[in-house]
């Protein structure tokens, strides 16, 4: 396969985590059902992020180890893993056994913090593509 799969897979956790964070904030005003939906979105995002991270690791091996792009890729990877960690902790804080409950304020703050790290990871991922051409296939001349 010549096209990297990582950029395809990252859209799932980005979308679900972004919506989960919005849902967490909205649950403060709209109630427990919105908080439950946010929890389900967190689960989906956490699972799909594992696949995206695995695909990213495969793509990481294709980058020149001595390049500036590798430094940016490592920053991107660390920021994404931090985001995943914040969202995972936020999920566990709203679990009672296997039942999703209304997120408390700390779980919501963790969700918001996860989103900030996700944005930073996305910024670094964009730099990899648009500044360093990582994952971009050159057109045949």
C-alpha positions as CSV (number, residue, x, y, z in Angstrom):
1,X,0.0,0.0,0.0
2,X,1.5,3.3,-1.0
3,X,-0.9,5.6,0.8
4,X,-0.4,5.8,4.6
5,X,-3.4,4.6,6.6
6,X,-2.6,6.7,9.7
7,X,-4.2,10.0,8.3
8,X,-7.4,8.0,7.5
9,X,-7.6,6.5,11.0
10,X,-7.0,9.6,13.0
11,X,-10.3,11.2,11.9
12,X,-12.3,8.8,14.1
13,X,-10.7,9.6,17.5
14,X,-10.4,13.3,16.6
15,X,-14.1,13.5,15.8
16,X,-15.3,11.4,18.7
17,X,-13.1,13.1,21.3
18,X,-14.1,16.5,20.0
19,X,-17.8,15.7,20.2
20,X,-17.3,14.0,23.6
21,X,-15.7,17.2,25.0
22,X,-18.6,19.2,23.7
23,X,-21.0,16.7,25.2
24,X,-19.2,16.8,28.5
25,X,-19.6,20.6,28.7
26,X,-23.2,20.4,27.5
27,X,-24.0,17.8,30.1
28,X,-23.5,20.4,32.8
29,X,-26.6,22.1,31.4
30,X,-28.5,19.3,29.6
31,X,-28.1,16.4,32.0
32,X,-27.0,12.9,32.4
33,X,-28.1,11.6,29.0
34,X,-25.7,13.9,27.2
35,X,-22.9,12.8,29.6
36,X,-23.7,9.2,28.8
37,X,-23.3,9.9,25.1
38,X,-20.1,11.7,25.7
39,X,-18.8,8.6,27.6
40,X,-19.7,6.3,24.7
41,X,-17.9,8.7,22.3
42,X,-14.8,8.5,24.6
43,X,-14.9,4.7,24.4
44,X,-15.0,4.8,20.6
45,X,-12.3,7.4,20.5
46,X,-10.0,5.5,22.8
47,X,-10.3,2.3,20.9
48,X,-10.0,3.9,17.4
49,X,-7.0,5.9,18.6
50,X,-5.1,2.7,19.4
51,X,-5.5,1.7,15.8
52,X,-4.4,5.1,14.6
53,X,-1.4,5.1,16.9
54,X,-0.4,1.7,15.7
55,X,-0.6,2.9,12.1
56,X,1.4,6.0,13.1
57,X,4.2,3.8,14.5
58,X,4.4,1.9,11.2
59,X,4.7,5.3,9.4
60,X,7.3,6.5,11.9
61,X,9.7,3.8,10.7
62,X,9.7,5.4,7.2
63,X,11.0,8.8,8.4
64,X,14.8,9.5,8.3
65,X,15.9,9.1,11.9
66,X,18.3,12.1,11.7
67,X,15.8,14.5,10.1
68,X,14.0,17.4,11.8
69,X,10.8,15.7,10.7
70,X,11.6,12.9,13.1
71,X,11.8,15.4,15.9
72,X,8.4,16.8,15.0
73,X,7.0,13.2,14.6
74,X,8.2,12.3,18.1
75,X,6.5,15.5,19.4
76,X,3.4,14.6,17.5
77,X,3.4,11.1,19.0
78,X,4.0,12.2,22.6
79,X,1.2,14.8,22.4
80,X,-1.2,12.3,20.9
81,X,-0.4,9.8,23.7
82,X,-0.9,12.5,26.3
83,X,-4.2,13.3,24.8
84,X,-5.2,9.6,24.8
85,X,-4.2,9.4,28.5
86,X,-6.3,12.4,29.5
87,X,-9.3,11.0,27.7
88,X,-8.8,7.5,29.2
89,X,-8.6,8.8,32.7
90,X,-11.7,11.0,32.1
91,X,-13.5,7.8,31.0
92,X,-12.5,5.8,34.1
93,X,-13.6,8.7,36.3
94,X,-17.2,8.4,35.0
95,X,-17.4,4.6,35.3
96,X,-19.2,2.9,38.2
97,X,-18.3,-0.7,37.5
98,X,-19.2,-1.0,33.8
99,X,-21.9,1.7,33.9
100,X,-21.3,5.2,32.5
101,X,-22.4,8.0,34.8
102,X,-22.6,11.7,34.7
103,X,-19.0,13.1,34.4
104,X,-17.8,15.1,37.4
105,X,-16.1,18.4,36.9
106,X,-12.6,16.8,37.2
107,X,-13.5,14.4,34.3
108,X,-14.7,17.3,32.3
109,X,-11.5,19.3,32.9
110,X,-9.5,16.2,31.8
111,X,-11.6,16.0,28.7
112,X,-11.0,19.6,27.8
113,X,-7.2,19.2,28.6
114,X,-7.2,16.1,26.3
115,X,-8.7,18.2,23.5
116,X,-6.0,20.9,23.9
117,X,-3.3,18.2,23.6
118,X,-5.2,16.7,20.7
119,X,-5.1,20.1,18.9
120,X,-1.4,20.4,19.5
121,X,-0.8,16.9,18.2
122,X,-2.9,17.7,15.1
123,X,-0.8,20.9,14.6
124,X,2.4,18.8,14.6
125,X,0.8,16.2,12.3
126,X,0.0,19.0,9.9
127,X,3.6,20.2,10.0
128,X,4.7,16.7,9.1
129,X,2.6,16.7,6.0
130,X,2.6,20.3,4.8
131,X,6.2,21.3,5.8
132,X,8.1,18.1,5.6
133,X,6.0,16.2,3.0
134,X,5.7,13.1,5.2
135,X,3.2,10.7,3.8
136,X,2.9,12.7,0.6
137,X,3.3,10.7,-2.6
138,X,5.3,12.5,-5.3
139,X,3.5,12.7,-8.6
140,X,5.2,10.9,-11.5
141,X,6.7,13.4,-14.1
